[in-house]
Amino acid sequence: MHHPRALLLLAAAAVLTLAGCASPAPLSEQDTVALTTLAEVAGPTSNVDADRIESTECWLPSEHPITDPAVDSDTLWRVMCRVHYTDDSGERYQDATCIGDFSADPMIDHCYRYAYYDFAPKFEDFPGVTAP
């Protein structure tokens, strides 16, 4: 009989299914503070009315350090944020580029309205994390 093999295959499938459903790792304290600050500044400093903002999602700062050899810092990061808002025409979004520093207080105080160029990254290039 093939029952033991079938049970083994069923158990392996269940493990793989559950692993795919596992929740993502919790955010570090630095990323949580950075994302909270980004939610406060990304929209308003990119010309989005704060009262119309529904949510903000950003690339995870710890995964996007600035690695330019001309910059002598291991705490600087650069991310893109997508600010979701509603205006008279309906649901919209505005992308922003933001440069911060984990060692600064605040980590960031300004973002810039993003304009896409052929050689530049797009928000969709990396996963976004919804800011708390």
N, C-alpha and C positions, 0 to 999 in steps of 0.2 A: 504494500500500500504506500501511497505517496502522502499520507496525512502529515507526518512530521515535517516534510519539506514544504508542504503547503502552509502549515502553521508558521514555519520559519519565514517564508516569503511574506505572509500576512503581517507578522510582527515587524519585519523590516520596513514594510510599506507604512505601517502605523507610526513607527519612529520617524521616518522621513517626513511624513505628513505633519506630525506634531512639531518637528524641528522647523519646518517652514512656517508654522503658525506662531512660533515663539515671539514674544514681544522684544523690541529692540533693547539694546543695553541702555541703562539709565544714563542721562546726561551728566557730565562732570559738573562740579560747582562752577568752574570757570565758564563752560559753555552755557550753563543756565543763566548766569549773570550777564554774559555777553548777549544772548538771545533776548533776554528781558529788556536790556538797554537798546538793542537794535529795534525791538518792537516800538519803543518810545520815540526813536529818532529817525528811522528809515523813511517813514511816510512823510511826516511833517517837513523834514529837510529836503524832500524830493518834490515839494509842491503838492502834496496830497493833504486835503483838509482832514485834520485829526478826527473830527466828528463823523466823518464818513468811512473811516477805516473799519473793516470787518475783521481782518486778521493779517498777520505778517509771517511769512516763512522765509528762512534764510539757509544758506549753506552752513554747515557746522564749522564754527571758527577754528576749532582745534585741528580740523582736517585740511585747513587752507592757510598754512603759515606762509609768510613772505620769505622766500628762499634766495633772494637776490644777494649775490656776494658783496655788493656795495653797501648793503644794509647790515650793520653789526647789531643784530637783535634776534633773539629766539622767542620773543613774546609777541611780535607783530603778526597780524593776520589780515587777509583780504577776502571778503565774501560778497556774494550777491544776495539781495533780498528781493522778494516779490511781495508788494503791499497790495492786498485785496481790498477794494472799496466799492461803494455804490454811489453813482451820481444820477442825474436826471435821465441819462440814457440807459441805465441799468448797471449790471455788475461789470467791473473793470479791474485792471491791475496796473501797477507801475513798478518797473524794476529799478533797483538802486544798487550802486556799488559802494561798499563801505570798507574802510580801513580802520582797524582798531589795534589796541595794545593791551594784552592781558595784564601787564604790570601798571597800567595807568588807572587813575580814578577821576572821572569815569573812563571806562575802556574805550568809549567812542562817544563823540558828541555831534557828529555830522555824517550824513551820507550824501551821495550825489546821484541825481537823476541819470539813469543809464541810457545811453544811446548805443545801439549795436553797430559794430563794424565787422566786416568779413573775417578778420583775423582774431577777433575777440571771442572770449567764451560767452555762452548764453546761459541763462538761469537753468534751463533744462539739462545742461551738461553734467550736473551733479544733483544728488537728492536734496530736497529742501526739508527743513525741520521747522514745524510750526512753533513760533515763539510763545512762551508761556504768558 
